[in-house]
């Protein structure tokens, strides 16, 4: 059966719907750390920031691949005319394997992790949150593949609102201390699953499918996406971890706060990525989708850079307190790097949809390795400025390398199961 083209306007409509939910999510995530920075001391805030950085390196590497695998596979099957009964056994096996490997490794490294976080409680928050997010990310992939973008947005919004309630409770005097703030990180993925009853009422079966996905093909795709996510998280979190080791958690908290300028738009961009992959996998027009996306990214990045040049230091002091003197030029450089990072993410989705996942993974890993070396070797004494310069250079290199590598011949893609029936 031939693959049907994607529904006209589906990508733009899905991106708009998701943007509302994820934009709200970004606001609440930013608010979580802004409030936490005011109710906790520098060292405690730095430790919570480090916990978040480590957590999302882990989540992105071990769970995002299955989310992307489900989104692509379900979209391909639906475009080929298959409704319901999408194979979930192989993605569930991969997800469970990743979660089990994390648990074994976390228990084996309990001592060093507790020492890094300077808290046994934060260690258990990390473990519980990571395991709880397995179901949340699986549900995201299921929603994305079906293009149920309202449910996807609701899931991540529930997550961020519930997390924000914990530092808010500390701020108004209902709770106190670092533990109360950090517990929101573990509670959030459980709260996010409150949207599942609405999904189950949609009526399209989520059963195991008549024909399982090939483990070798699915595993190769998941490993490639894991490499991409590891590299992306290195760009966002490696500097925080390296600075924490070199200069302490207070300095790491400063770097983390500045990188929230990058994180918030990247979180919003998940709406574009989430709708773009199933659109392309379902036969959508790649050229037009990429052009529209890149033009929007360029306009947003320019506006962000101008705003940060004008009021960046004042805004950072207002939100996070007078803990550090933030330079206008460095903050604007982060905005430029953010725009380039988003453009690279757009090229990445094209690569995943067209069978070039391995090419994209090697591109991301090479650039991320260069960024980590740059930050670790400390060619610039100021930790924050070093991060800002290194990030902008890495993002520019990533766009160039991805543009070249994704033009190479694609790997042979198997037809979706419904097309072979």
C-alpha positions in Angstrom: 0.0 0.0 0.0 1.4 3.4 -0.9 2.1 5.9 1.8 -0.5 8.7 1.8 0.6 12.2 2.1 0.3 14.0 5.4 -2.9 15.9 6.0 -2.5 19.4 4.5 -1.8 22.0 7.2 -1.4 19.2 9.8 2.2 20.3 10.7 1.4 24.0 11.2 -1.8 23.2 13.1 -0.1 20.7 15.3 2.8 23.0 16.0 0.4 25.8 17.0 -1.6 23.6 19.4 1.5 22.2 21.0 3.1 25.6 21.2 0.4 26.8 23.6 0.9 23.9 25.9 4.7 23.9 25.8 5.0 27.6 26.0 3.0 27.5 29.2 5.3 24.6 30.3 8.4 26.7 29.7 7.0 29.6 31.7 6.3 27.3 34.7 9.7 25.6 34.4 11.4 29.0 34.4 9.2 30.0 37.3 10.2 26.9 39.3 13.9 27.8 39.2 13.3 31.5 39.7 11.3 30.9 42.9 13.7 28.2 44.0 16.6 30.6 43.6 14.9 33.0 46.1 13.8 30.4 48.7 17.1 28.5 48.8 20.6 29.5 49.5 23.3 29.6 46.8 24.7 26.1 47.6 21.2 24.5 47.8 20.0 26.1 44.6 23.2 25.0 42.9 22.6 21.4 44.0 19.0 21.4 42.7 20.2 22.9 39.4 22.8 20.1 39.2 20.2 17.5 39.9 18.0 18.9 37.1 20.9 18.9 34.7 21.9 15.3 35.4 18.2 14.2 35.3 17.6 15.6 31.9 20.8 14.3 30.4 19.6 10.9 31.5 16.0 11.3 30.4 16.8 12.6 27.0 19.3 9.9 26.3 17.3 6.9 27.5 13.7 7.9 26.9 13.6 10.4 24.1 14.7 7.8 21.6 11.6 5.6 22.2 9.4 8.7 22.1 10.8 9.5 18.6 10.6 5.8 17.6 6.9 5.7 18.5 6.2 9.0 16.8 7.8 8.0 13.5 6.5 4.4 13.4 2.9 5.2 14.3 2.8 8.1 11.9 4.1 5.9 9.1 1.6 3.1 9.8 -1.3 5.6 10.0 -0.2 7.2 6.7 -0.2 3.7 5.2 -3.9 3.2 6.3 -3.4 1.2 9.6 -5.7 2.4 12.4 -5.2 1.0 15.9 -3.2 -2.0 17.1 0.2 -0.3 16.5 3.1 -2.5 17.7 4.3 -1.4 21.1 6.1 -4.5 22.2 9.5 -3.6 20.8 9.5 0.1 21.9 8.3 -1.1 25.4 11.1 -3.6 25.6 13.7 -1.0 24.6 12.3 1.5 27.1 12.3 -1.1 29.9 15.8 -2.1 29.1 17.0 1.5 29.2 15.3 2.1 32.6 16.7 -1.1 34.0 20.2 -0.3 32.9 19.9 3.2 34.6 18.7 1.6 37.8 21.6 -0.8 38.0 24.1 1.9 37.2 22.6 4.4 39.6 22.7 1.8 42.5 26.3 0.9 41.6 27.3 4.6 41.6 25.2 5.7 44.6 28.2 6.9 46.6 29.7 9.2 43.9 26.3 10.5 42.9 25.4 11.4 46.5 28.7 13.1 46.9 28.2 15.2 43.8 24.7 16.2 44.9 25.8 16.5 48.5 22.5 14.9 49.6 21.1 11.4 49.9 17.6 12.8 49.4 18.5 14.4 46.1 20.0 11.0 45.0 16.7 9.3 45.6 14.8 12.1 43.9 17.0 11.5 40.9 16.3 7.7 40.9 12.5 8.0 41.5 12.0 10.8 38.9 14.0 8.9 36.3 12.0 5.7 36.6 8.7 7.6 36.8 9.5 9.5 33.5 9.6 6.2 31.6 5.8 6.1 31.4 5.6 9.8 30.7 7.9 9.7 27.7 6.3 6.6 26.3 2.9 8.3 26.4 4.4 11.3 24.6 5.6 9.2 21.7 2.1 7.5 21.5 0.4 10.9 21.4 2.8 12.4 18.9 2.5 9.4 16.5 -1.3 9.8 16.6 -0.9 13.6 16.3 -2.9 14.0 19.5 -1.1 17.3 20.2 -3.6 18.7 22.6 -3.0 15.6 24.9 0.7 15.9 24.5 0.6 19.6 25.5 -1.6 18.8 28.4 0.8 16.1 29.6 3.8 18.4 29.8 1.7 21.3 31.2 0.4 19.1 34.1 4.0 18.1 34.7 5.4 21.6 34.9 2.5 23.0 37.0 2.7 20.3 39.6 6.5 20.8 39.8 6.1 24.5 40.3 3.7 24.0 43.2 6.5 22.7 45.4 8.8 25.8 45.5 5.7 27.9 45.6 4.6 26.1 48.7 8.0 26.9 50.3 7.7 30.6 49.2 4.3 31.0 51.0 5.3 29.1 54.1 3.5 25.8 53.6 6.8 23.9 53.4 10.5 24.6 53.8 13.9 23.6 52.7 15.7 22.0 49.7 13.9 18.7 50.1 10.5 20.2 49.6 11.6 22.0 46.5 13.3 19.0 45.0 10.4 16.6 45.6 8.5 18.5 42.9 10.9 17.0 40.4 9.9 13.5 41.3 6.2 14.2 41.6 5.9 15.9 38.2 6.1 12.9 35.9 3.4 11.0 38.0 1.1 14.0 37.8 1.6 14.3 34.0 -0.1 10.9 33.5 -3.5 12.3 34.6 -4.1 13.0 30.9 -4.1 9.2 30.0 -7.8 8.7 30.7 -8.6 11.2 28.0 -6.3 9.3 25.6 -7.9 6.0 26.3 -11.3 7.4 25.4 -10.2 8.3 21.9 -11.0 4.7 20.9 -7.9 3.9 18.8 -6.4 0.7 20.2 -2.9 0.8 21.7 -2.5 -3.0 21.5 0.6 -5.0 20.7 -0.1 -5.1 17.0 -0.2 -8.1 14.6 3.3 -7.7 13.4 6.1 -6.7 15.8 8.6 -4.0 14.8 12.0 -5.5 13.8 14.2 -5.2 16.9 17.4 -4.6 14.9 15.9 -1.7 12.9 14.1 -0.2 15.9 17.2 -0.6 18.2 19.5 1.0 15.6 17.1 4.0 15.3 16.8 4.3 19.1 20.6 4.1 19.6 21.1 6.8 17.0 18.6 9.1 18.7 20.2 8.3 22.1 23.5 9.5 20.7 21.8 12.7 19.4 20.2 13.3 22.7 23.4 12.7 24.7 25.1 15.3 22.5 22.3 17.8 22.8 22.3 17.4 26.6 26.0 17.8 26.6 25.6 21.2 25.0 23.0 22.2 27.6 24.4 20.6 30.7 28.1 19.7 30.4 29.2 23.2 31.2 27.1 23.1 34.5 28.7 19.8 35.5 32.2 20.9 34.5 31.9 24.3 36.3 30.5 22.5 39.4 33.7 20.3 39.5 36.1 23.2 38.8 34.6 26.1 40.7 31.8 24.7 43.0 28.0 24.6 42.9 27.5 28.3 43.3 29.3 29.0 40.1 27.5 26.2 38.4 24.2 27.7 39.5 25.1 31.0 37.7 25.9 29.1 34.5 22.7 27.1 34.8 20.6 30.2 35.3 22.1 31.8 32.2 21.5 28.7 30.1 17.8 28.9 31.0 17.7 31.5 28.2 18.5 28.6 25.9 16.4 26.0 27.6 13.1 27.8 27.6 13.0 28.3 23.8 14.3 24.8 23.2 11.5 23.5 25.4 9.0 25.5 23.3 10.7 24.1 20.1 9.7 20.6 21.3 6.3 21.5 19.9 7.8 22.0 16.5 10.0 18.9 16.7 7.1 16.7 18.0 4.8 17.7 15.1 7.5 17.9 12.5 8.7 14.3 12.7 5.3 12.5 12.3 4.5 15.1 9.5 7.6 14.2 7.6 7.4 10.4 8.4 3.8 10.5 7.1 4.8 11.9 3.7 4.7 15.7 4.3 6.5 18.3 2.3 10.0 18.6 3.9 11.2 21.6 1.9 8.3 23.9 2.8 8.1 22.7 6.5 11.9 23.3 6.9 11.7 26.7 5.2 8.8 28.0 7.4 10.4 26.6 10.5 13.9 28.1 9.9 12.5 31.6 9.0 10.4 31.6 12.2 13.5 30.5 14.2 15.6 33.3 12.6 13.2 36.0 13.5 12.8 34.8 17.0 16.5 34.5 17.6 17.2 38.1 16.4 14.4 39.4 18.6 15.8 37.6 21.6 19.3 38.9 21.0 18.1 42.5 20.7 16.0 42.1 23.9 18.9 40.7 25.8 21.3 43.4 24.7 18.7 46.0 25.9 17.6 44.5 29.3 19.3 41.1 29.7 21.4 41.9 32.8 18.5 43.7 34.6 16.1 40.8 33.9 18.6 38.2 35.1 19.1 40.2 38.4 15.4 40.5 38.8 14.7 36.8 38.3 17.6 35.2 40.0 18.9 37.8 42.4 22.2 39.8 42.4 24.4 36.6 42.4 26.5 37.5 39.4 27.1 40.3 36.9 25.7 39.1 33.6 27.3 40.7 30.5 24.9 41.9 27.7 27.1 40.6 24.9 27.4 37.2 26.4 23.6 36.9 26.9 23.0 38.0 23.3 25.5 35.4 22.2 23.5 32.8 23.9 20.4 33.9 22.0 22.3 33.6 18.7 23.5 30.1 19.6 20.0 29.2 20.6 18.7 30.2 17.1 21.4 28.1 15.5 20.7 25.2 17.8 17.0 25.3 16.9 17.9 25.3 13.2 20.1 22.3 13.8 17.1 20.6 15.5 15.0 21.2 12.4 17.6 19.5 10.2 17.8 16.7 12.6 14.1 15.9 12.3 14.5 15.7 8.5 17.3 13.3 9.0 15.3 11.0 11.3 12.3 10.9 9.0 14.4 10.1 6.0 16.5 7.3 7.4 19.7 9.3 8.1 19.6 8.9 11.9 23.1 7.5 12.1 24.6 10.3 10.0 22.9 12.9 12.3 24.1 11.1 15.4 27.8 11.2 14.4 27.4 14.9 13.6 26.0 15.7 17.0 28.5 13.6 18.9 31.5 15.2 17.2 30.3 18.7 17.8 29.4 18.0 21.5 32.8 16.4 22.1 34.5 19.6 20.8 32.3 21.8 23.1 33.1 19.7 26.2 36.8 19.9 25.5 36.5 23.7 25.0 34.8 24.2 28.4 37.0 21.7 30.3 40.3 23.2 29.0 39.1 26.7 30.1 40.6 28.9 27.4 38.6 31.8 28.9 38.9 32.3 32.7 35.3 33.5 33.3 33.2 30.3 33.5 30.0 32.0 32.2 31.6 33.7 29.2 33.5 30.5 28.3 30.2 28.7 28.2 28.5 31.4 26.1 31.3 31.5 23.5 31.7 27.8 23.3 27.9 27.2 23.0 27.6 29.7 20.1 30.5 28.2 18.2 29.2 24.6 18.7 25.7 25.5 17.5 27.1 27.1 14.4 29.3 24.1 13.7 26.4 21.8 14.2 24.2 23.5 11.6 27.1 23.3 9.0 27.9 19.7 9.7 24.3 18.5 9.8 23.5 20.3 6.5 26.4 18.4 4.9 25.8 15.0 6.5 22.1 14.9 6.0 22.6 15.2 2.2 24.5 11.9 2.2 22.6 8.8 1.0 19.9 7.6 3.4 20.0 4.2 5.0 17.5 1.8 3.5 14.2 2.1 5.4 11.9 -0.8 5.9 8.3 -0.1 5.0 5.9 0.3 7.9 4.2 -3.0 8.9 0.8 -1.9 7.4 2.4 -1.5 4.0 3.6 -5.1 4.0 0.3 -6.7 4.7 
